[in-house]
Amino acid sequence: MRTSAAVATVLAVTGAALAWAPTASAAGTECAVDPLGTAGLYAEFVEKDSVRHADSEGAVAVGGDAAFGTANRSGFSVGSRLTDADLARLPGGHSLVVGGTLKANGVVLVKGSGTAGKVVDASAGDGGFGVDGPIAEGPSPVDFGAEFAKLRTLSAGWAGERPNGETAGGQDGRSLYLTGADAELNVFALSAADLEKAGEIYLKVPVGSSTLVNVIGASYDMTAKPTSGVWISEGGAYVQDDYDRHTDGHKSIRSKLLWNFPQAETVTKNSSAWPGAILAPRAAVTMTSGHINGSLIAESLDTAPGAETHQMNFTGCLPRVTTPGPVVTPETPKPTDTPAPSATPSTTAPAPEGTGSPSATPSGQPSATPSGTPAGSTAPPAAPEETEETEETEETEETGAAPAPSATTPEGDLATTGSAIGPGVIGAAVGALLLGGGFLAFAKRRRRA
């Protein structure tokens, strides 16, 4: 009986010590899978009007009117990378939904079908075509008003999440470092003005974690500095994000990255690749060129020829939102002496040609056209270089440049659990075990006696 009492004491004291460990996530609320709801099924989800060219690899939904491929007879293709499972989840199975009038020139539905309130052939009947693929006129299967009401509530709610990641500015005056260590959710808060000042953005979080970047302000313009790209750290090196030429870890971080613009009325994207999902439910979004390696949710959308969205929808897990609280006021990024990564040769094989813009004749498939050179893992340029998007059908690994360690950037890239036990907790646990051992030894001596 005395031995049992000693064991009970050990367990009680040790359990109390271990209970002092911090919680796994700073968010402190229940995680919601597929937090974007219906909008998360689409590469482009637009409440009002949309003007598009080039292509979207995923599904597209527009609540208002759409003008696709009409400028300079550029054409527009939809859904080239959708899977059967993707199509099965879409409302009505449609890869293209337009609530109002679709003015179409050279629109190719590579996979799936389309529906619109009205379809207008804008090819001028000179040998071109309006839509190549099954499309019908009818009511929208998506209630855009209801969906955007929910999205605005979510956006405002997430803007109140307490940041647990660190933002820091580089010694070159151009770099912005976002560094998080939580294995579940890393939250950052930035003013739109501070984000605009970044020539290069560096993100470092554990593989498998979700990342929420809240950008507070009425407008954001990526062309202001301008920003030349986003670098993601995985495997000990920062690598510039650009389509599929990355490790699985890099892609995991990108697929669970969400940029939240709860207040923005305008958002402008430049020619640089932008990884992750962009939630701007109140904003008129303009894409001057380049591509989004993720998805876009916006009030309205206007793009120049060459701007694309890719089938890399958000797969992260974000806090459940019921009633939004006050928006967290961002702090100015702290200065850091971390130097920008130095150049490292890429070990990636040349990329094969990918899917380009649709051809001028109906074929059921867009013509394959090479669209530029891939981004390597070189040091960030002093000024952005206009490069067209690189498309691939094979996934290859790419190495980047390793940053020097600093106080603001944790050494190494090992994923942390978010519930690491500090020295004080370890000491308490050890003390509890030693104390319990004393109880056991004392009990044995009494039994022998």
C-alpha positions in Angstrom: 0.0 0.0 0.0 2.9 2.4 0.8 4.4 1.6 -2.7 1.1 2.4 -4.4 0.8 5.7 -2.5 4.3 6.6 -3.6 3.5 5.9 -7.3 0.3 7.9 -7.0 2.4 10.8 -5.7 4.9 10.6 -8.6 2.1 10.6 -11.2 0.3 13.5 -9.5 3.3 15.7 -9.2 4.7 14.9 -12.6 1.3 15.4 -14.3 1.0 18.8 -12.6 4.5 19.8 -13.8 3.8 18.7 -17.4 0.5 20.6 -17.3 2.4 23.8 -17.1 3.6 23.4 -20.7 2.2 26.1 -23.1 -0.7 25.4 -25.4 0.0 24.2 -29.0 -1.3 27.3 -30.8 -1.4 31.0 -30.0 -4.8 31.2 -31.8 -6.6 29.7 -28.8 -9.7 28.8 -30.8 -11.0 25.7 -32.5 -9.5 25.1 -35.9 -11.9 25.0 -38.9 -11.0 22.7 -41.9 -12.0 24.2 -45.3 -12.6 27.6 -43.6 -13.4 29.4 -46.9 -16.4 27.2 -47.6 -17.7 27.3 -51.2 -15.2 30.0 -52.1 -12.4 27.7 -51.3 -13.3 25.4 -54.2 -12.4 28.0 -56.8 -9.2 29.5 -58.1 -11.1 32.7 -58.7 -14.2 33.7 -56.6 -15.5 37.1 -57.5 -18.7 38.8 -56.1 -19.3 41.3 -58.9 -17.6 41.8 -62.3 -14.5 40.2 -63.8 -12.3 40.9 -66.8 -9.9 38.1 -67.6 -7.4 36.9 -70.2 -4.8 34.1 -70.3 -6.0 31.3 -68.1 -7.1 29.9 -64.8 -6.0 26.3 -64.0 -8.8 25.9 -61.5 -12.5 26.7 -61.4 -13.9 30.3 -61.8 -17.0 31.8 -60.3 -18.2 35.4 -61.0 -21.4 36.8 -59.5 -21.8 39.7 -61.9 -20.8 40.1 -65.6 -17.7 38.6 -67.1 -15.6 39.7 -70.1 -13.2 36.8 -70.9 -10.6 36.9 -73.7 -12.1 39.9 -75.3 -9.1 42.3 -75.2 -6.8 41.9 -78.2 -8.5 38.6 -78.8 -6.4 37.0 -76.1 -8.6 34.1 -75.2 -9.1 32.5 -71.8 -9.0 28.9 -70.6 -10.5 27.4 -67.5 -9.9 24.3 -65.4 -6.9 22.6 -67.0 -5.7 21.1 -63.7 -9.0 20.2 -62.1 -9.4 16.5 -61.1 -12.6 14.5 -61.2 -12.7 14.9 -57.4 -12.5 18.7 -57.8 -15.3 18.7 -60.3 -17.5 16.6 -58.2 -17.3 19.1 -55.3 -18.2 22.1 -57.4 -21.8 23.4 -57.3 -23.6 21.8 -60.3 -20.2 20.3 -61.4 -19.5 23.6 -63.3 -15.9 24.7 -63.6 -17.2 28.1 -64.8 -20.1 30.0 -63.2 -21.2 33.5 -64.3 -24.2 35.0 -62.6 -24.7 37.8 -65.2 -23.6 38.1 -68.8 -20.6 36.3 -70.2 -18.9 38.1 -73.1 -16.6 35.4 -74.5 -13.9 35.3 -77.1 -11.8 32.1 -77.3 -13.0 30.8 -74.0 -12.0 27.1 -73.6 -13.5 24.9 -70.9 -10.7 22.4 -70.7 -12.4 20.4 -68.0 -16.0 20.6 -66.7 -18.9 22.7 -67.9 -20.1 26.2 -67.7 -23.3 28.1 -66.8 -24.1 31.8 -67.2 -27.1 34.0 -67.0 -26.5 34.9 -70.6 -23.7 34.0 -73.1 -22.6 36.5 -75.8 -20.2 35.4 -78.5 -17.7 38.3 -78.7 -15.5 36.7 -81.4 -17.0 39.0 -84.0 -17.7 35.9 -86.2 -14.3 36.1 -88.1 -13.3 32.5 -87.7 -13.0 32.6 -84.0 -15.4 31.3 -81.4 -17.0 32.3 -78.2 -16.9 29.3 -75.9 -15.4 25.9 -76.7 -17.0 23.5 -74.3 -20.4 22.7 -72.8 -22.0 25.8 -71.4 -25.7 26.6 -70.8 -27.7 29.7 -69.8 -29.5 29.6 -66.5 -29.5 30.7 -62.9 -26.3 30.6 -60.8 -25.9 27.6 -58.5 -23.9 29.9 -56.2 -25.5 32.4 -53.9 -22.8 35.1 -54.1 -24.5 37.5 -51.7 -24.7 34.9 -48.9 -21.2 33.6 -49.5 -19.6 37.1 -49.4 -21.5 38.0 -46.3 -19.9 35.0 -44.6 -16.5 35.8 -46.1 -16.5 39.3 -44.8 -17.3 38.1 -41.4 -14.5 35.5 -41.5 -12.0 38.1 -42.8 -12.9 40.6 -40.0 -12.8 37.8 -37.4 -9.3 36.6 -38.5 -8.0 40.1 -38.4 -8.6 40.0 -34.6 -6.3 37.0 -34.1 -3.4 37.7 -31.8 -0.1 37.5 -33.8 2.4 34.8 -32.6 4.9 35.3 -35.4 7.6 37.9 -35.7 8.0 40.5 -38.4 11.4 42.0 -39.0 12.9 44.4 -41.6 16.2 43.5 -43.2 19.4 45.6 -43.1 19.2 46.3 -46.8 16.0 48.3 -46.3 14.1 46.1 -48.8 13.7 42.8 -47.0 10.7 41.8 -44.8 11.1 38.6 -42.7 8.0 36.7 -41.4 9.2 34.1 -38.9 6.9 31.7 -37.0 7.6 28.6 -34.9 4.1 27.2 -34.2 3.5 23.8 -35.6 -0.2 24.5 -36.0 -0.9 28.2 -36.8 1.4 31.1 -37.3 -0.3 34.6 -37.3 1.3 37.8 -38.6 -0.1 41.3 -38.6 1.2 44.0 -41.0 0.0 47.4 -42.1 -0.5 47.6 -45.8 2.0 50.5 -45.9 4.7 48.4 -44.3 4.0 45.5 -46.7 4.3 47.9 -49.6 7.8 48.8 -48.5 9.0 45.3 -48.9 11.1 44.7 -52.0 11.4 41.0 -51.0 9.3 39.0 -48.6 10.8 36.0 -46.7 8.5 33.5 -44.9 9.8 30.8 -42.5 7.3 28.6 -40.7 7.3 24.8 -39.9 6.2 22.5 -42.7 2.6 21.4 -42.0 1.6 24.5 -40.2 -1.0 27.0 -41.4 -0.1 30.7 -41.9 -2.4 33.7 -41.6 -1.0 37.1 -42.7 -3.4 40.0 -41.8 -2.8 43.1 -43.9 -4.5 46.1 -42.4 -5.3 49.2 -44.4 -7.7 50.6 -47.1 -5.4 49.8 -50.0 -2.4 47.7 -50.9 -0.2 48.1 -54.0 2.5 45.5 -54.8 4.0 47.8 -57.4 4.8 50.5 -54.8 8.4 49.4 -54.0 7.9 47.2 -56.1 7.9 43.8 -54.5 10.0 41.4 -56.6 8.9 38.1 -55.0 8.2 35.9 -52.0 10.8 33.5 -50.7 9.9 30.5 -48.6 12.3 28.7 -46.3 12.2 24.9 -46.3 15.1 22.5 -45.9 17.5 25.2 -44.7 17.2 27.6 -47.6 15.0 30.4 -48.9 13.7 29.7 -52.4 11.7 32.2 -54.4 8.2 30.9 -55.1 7.4 30.2 -58.7 4.9 27.6 -59.8 5.8 23.9 -59.3 9.6 23.9 -59.1 9.8 23.2 -55.4 10.0 20.5 -52.7 6.9 19.0 -51.1 7.6 21.0 -47.9 7.7 24.3 -49.9 4.4 23.4 -51.5 2.8 22.5 -48.2 3.7 25.8 -46.7 2.3 27.6 -49.8 -0.9 25.7 -49.8 -1.6 26.7 -46.2 -0.8 30.4 -46.5 -3.6 32.9 -46.5 -3.2 36.7 -47.0 -6.2 38.5 -45.4 -7.2 42.0 -46.4 -10.2 42.7 -44.2 -10.4 46.5 -44.9 -8.9 46.9 -48.3 -11.0 48.5 -51.0 -8.2 48.2 -53.7 -5.5 45.6 -54.1 -3.0 45.7 -56.9 -0.7 42.9 -57.9 2.4 43.3 -60.1 4.3 40.8 -62.3 5.8 38.9 -59.4 4.5 35.5 -58.4 2.3 35.6 -55.3 2.0 32.4 -53.4 -1.0 31.4 -51.2 -4.7 32.3 -51.1 -5.7 36.0 -51.2 -8.8 37.0 -49.3 -9.9 40.5 -50.2 -13.7 40.3 -50.0 -14.2 44.1 -50.1 -11.6 44.9 -52.7 -11.4 45.7 -56.4 -8.4 43.6 -57.3 -6.1 44.5 -60.3 -3.5 42.1 -61.7 -1.1 43.9 -64.0 0.6 40.6 -65.0 2.2 37.6 -63.4 0.4 34.9 -61.6 -1.1 33.8 -58.3 0.1 30.4 -57.0 -3.0 29.9 -55.0 -6.5 31.4 -55.2 -8.2 34.8 -55.2 -11.4 36.0 -53.5 -12.3 39.5 -54.4 -15.3 41.9 -54.8 -14.2 42.6 -58.4 -11.3 41.6 -60.6 -9.6 43.3 -63.6 -6.5 41.7 -65.2 -4.1 42.4 -68.0 -3.2 39.8 -70.6 -0.8 37.2 -69.1 -2.1 37.3 -65.6 -3.0 33.8 -64.4 -4.3 31.9 -61.3 -3.1 28.4 -60.6 -4.9 25.3 -59.1 -3.3 25.6 -55.7 -6.3 26.2 -53.4 -6.0 26.8 -49.7 -5.8 23.6 -47.6 -4.9 25.1 -44.2 -6.8 25.2 -41.0 -7.9 28.5 -39.4 -9.7 29.5 -36.2 -13.5 29.3 -36.3 -15.2 32.7 -36.3 -18.5 33.5 -34.7 -18.6 37.2 -33.8 -15.6 39.3 -35.0 -13.7 41.1 -32.3 -11.5 44.2 -32.6 -8.9 44.2 -35.3 -5.3 43.8 -34.0 -3.3 47.0 -34.7 0.0 45.9 -36.5 3.3 46.9 -35.0 6.1 48.3 -37.2 8.5 45.5 -38.2 11.5 45.3 -36.0 14.9 46.0 -37.5 17.2 43.0 -37.9 20.8 42.5 -39.1 19.8 39.4 -41.1 21.5 39.8 -44.5 19.6 38.9 -47.7 20.3 35.4 -48.9 23.3 35.0 -51.1 23.2 33.4 -54.6 23.2 29.6 -54.8 23.1 27.8 -58.2 19.9 26.0 -58.9 20.0 22.2 -59.3 16.7 22.0 -61.0 16.3 20.5 -64.5 14.9 22.7 -67.2 11.1 22.9 -67.2 9.1 21.3 -69.9 6.6 23.4 -71.9 3.2 23.8 -70.3 -0.3 24.9 -71.2 -0.6 28.3 -72.7 -3.5 30.4 -73.9 -6.3 28.9 -75.9 -5.9 28.6 -79.7 -8.0 30.6 -82.1 -9.9 27.5 -83.2 -12.1 25.2 -81.1 -10.2 22.2 -80.1 -11.3 21.4 -76.6 -7.7 22.1 -75.4 -5.7 25.3 -75.2 -2.5 25.3 -77.3 0.7 24.5 -75.6 3.1 27.4 -75.6 6.3 28.0 -73.6 5.9 31.0 -71.4 9.2 32.1 -70.2 12.1 30.9 -68.0 11.6 29.5 -64.5 12.7 31.4 -61.4 15.8 29.9 -59.8 17.0 30.2 -56.3 19.2 33.2 -56.9 19.5 36.2 -54.6 16.7 38.7 -54.8 17.3 41.3 -57.6 17.7 44.9 -56.7 14.7 45.6 -58.9 12.0 43.3 -60.2 12.5 41.7 -63.6 9.5 41.2 -65.9 9.3 37.5 -66.3 6.4 35.5 -67.7 5.1 32.5 -65.8 6.7 29.1 -66.0 4.5 26.1 -66.3 5.5 22.5 -65.7 4.0 19.0 -65.7 6.8 17.5 -63.7 7.6 18.4 -60.1 11.3 18.8 -59.3 13.3 20.0 -56.3 15.1 23.3 -56.2 17.7 24.6 -53.7 17.9 28.1 -52.6 20.2 30.4 -50.6 20.7 29.9 -46.9 20.2 33.0 -44.7 22.6 33.8 -41.9 21.2 33.0 -38.5 20.1 36.0 -36.4 18.1 36.7 -33.3 15.0 37.1 -35.4 15.4 34.0 -37.5 15.5 30.6 -35.7 18.4 28.4 -36.7 17.5 25.4 -38.8 14.2 24.4 -40.3 13.1 21.6 -38.0 9.3 21.7 -37.4 8.5 22.6 -33.8 5.4 21.3 -32.0 4.2 24.6 -30.7 4.0 23.0 -27.2 7.7 22.8 -26.4 8.5 22.5 -22.7 10.8 25.2 -21.3 13.7 24.6 -18.9 11.6 25.4 -15.9 9.0 22.8 -16.8 11.7 20.2 -17.5 13.3 21.0 -14.1 10.0 20.6 -12.3 9.4 17.2 -14.1 12.9 15.9 -13.2 12.4 17.1 -9.6 9.1 15.2 -9.4 10.6 12.0 -10.7 13.5 12.3 -8.2 11.0 12.9 -5.4 8.9 9.9 -6.5 12.1 7.8 -6.6 12.7 8.8 -3.0 9.2 7.7 -2.0 9.7 4.3 -3.7 13.0 3.7 -2.0 11.6 4.6 1.4 8.7 2.3 0.9 10.9 -0.6 0.0 13.1 -0.1 3.0 10.0 -0.1 5.3 8.8 -3.3 3.7 12.2 -5.1 4.2 12.3 -3.8 7.8 
